[in-house]
Amino acid sequence: MAIDRARELFGAEHVNVQALSGSPANAAVYFALLKPGDKVLGLKLDHGGHLSHGHPVNFSGILYDFVQYEVDKESGVIDMEKVREIALREKPKMILAGFSAYSRSLDWKRFKEIADEVDAYTFADIAHIAGLIAGKQLESPVPFFDVVTTTTHKTLRGPRGAIILCKAEYAKQIDRAVFPGMQGGPHDNVTAAKAVAFGEALKPEFCEYSKQVILNAQAMADELINRGFEIVSGGTDNHLMVVNLANKGLAGKEAEVVLDRVGISTSRSTIPFDPNPPMNPSGLRLGTPAITTRGMKEGEARKIAGWIADAIASRGNDNELALIKEKVKELCEQFPIPSK
Ligand SMILES: *Cc1c(COP(=O)(O)O)cnc(C)c1O
């Protein structure tokens, strides 16, 4: 049932639903299509990529020869001409498109054209945006790409896990790479939960939800900009944004801790060309899927952005922070977590 629903949801020729999580799913893809030492072109980690896209401490960077593209320093956006330039120079066996901290849409078709020029596999990791693609709000790489992986626990709003989608010609290799290549027996409990999540995502309400997630993110980004914050790339096309805190006189870790104190969960994040170290990077990553699930709309997203600005401005003031925390709590009580 999980396979049937995922195939319908993404229009994929083949789906493997057994991958345990995003990183093991990516490992299976490399294992299926590459040999150790093969060259892969992916997005640099501190420009929005993921550990499993070739970071030197990760298995991917240890086993494979990763070369990386970046975002443009001025615009914060991936420059596809640069991607092509690097691809022509490096001749990778695989081109990887996907991210954990990038707020702009990717040009899947252009990636495919570039990959065809150098005869490389196309691999999309849509872990962050799969729900927005399933909800028909963002373009899908599935028609263009050889292989697509996604986690099931981010915007897809399901259990911790992952799936691999691919063209029929790679079905055997992918399935074999997962089992017996990487994993043992299937985690049936999680597979059942994946089927439930895909069933929810197939409902028309999920399109409405996905649309609202993006509207909320855009409202939040807009309000943060009104309050003097700098958003990497100037805004968002999806559910997330990365705030560059450099002009606010604090780094990501301190902002994350202050916001935690008022009940707002965020994640410290690197920014492109970050002058600070990865454990205390200059940015903060925010997303709107959770507040949207509670039924919040643009007005609430703007309110939260205001409280983020207030909390950061009054970070030394315990009384102010306590007042903001009270407001956050009241809002959460107005929008309880739906029971179904
Ligand atoms: C979160 C994420 C993963 C890894 O997911 P895990 O389930 O935590 O292993 C892989 N790729 C991208 C792009 C991600 O954002």
The ligand as an SDF file (V2000), in Angstrom:
LIG
                    3D

 15 15  0  0  0  0  0  0  0  0999 V2000
   17.2560   15.8020    6.4760 C   0  0  0  0  0  0  0  0  0  0  0  0
   17.9490   15.5080    5.2080 C   0  0  0  0  0  0  0  0  0  0  0  0
   18.5160   14.2420    4.9620 C   0  0  0  0  0  0  0  0  0  0  0  0
   18.7510   13.1970    6.0060 C   0  0  0  0  0  0  0  0  0  0  0  0
   17.7330   12.7360    6.6860 O   0  0  0  0  0  0  0  0  0  0  0  0
   17.9310   11.7610    7.9370 P   0  0  0  0  0  0  0  0  0  0  0  0
   16.6390   11.0630    7.9010 O   0  0  0  0  0  0  0  0  0  0  0  0
   18.1200   12.6660    9.0980 O   0  0  0  0  0  0  0  0  0  0  0  0
   19.0910   10.8790    7.6770 O   0  0  0  0  0  0  0  0  0  0  0  0
   19.0620   14.0010    3.7210 C   0  0  0  0  0  0  0  0  0  0  0  0
   19.0530   14.9430    2.7690 N   0  0  0  0  0  0  0  0  0  0  0  0
   18.5410   16.1690    2.9730 C   0  0  0  0  0  0  0  0  0  0  0  0
   18.6060   17.1610    1.8640 C   0  0  0  0  0  0  0  0  0  0  0  0
   17.9820   16.5000    4.2080 C   0  0  0  0  0  0  0  0  0  0  0  0
   17.5040   17.7350    4.4090 O   0  0  0  0  0  0  0  0  0  0  0  0
  1  2  1  0
  2  3  1  0
  2 14  2  0
  3  4  1  0
  3 10  2  0
  4  5  1  0
  5  6  1  0
  6  7  2  0
  6  8  1  0
  6  9  1  0
 10 11  1  0
 11 12  2  0
 12 13  1  0
 12 14  1  0
 14 15  1  0
M  END
$$$$
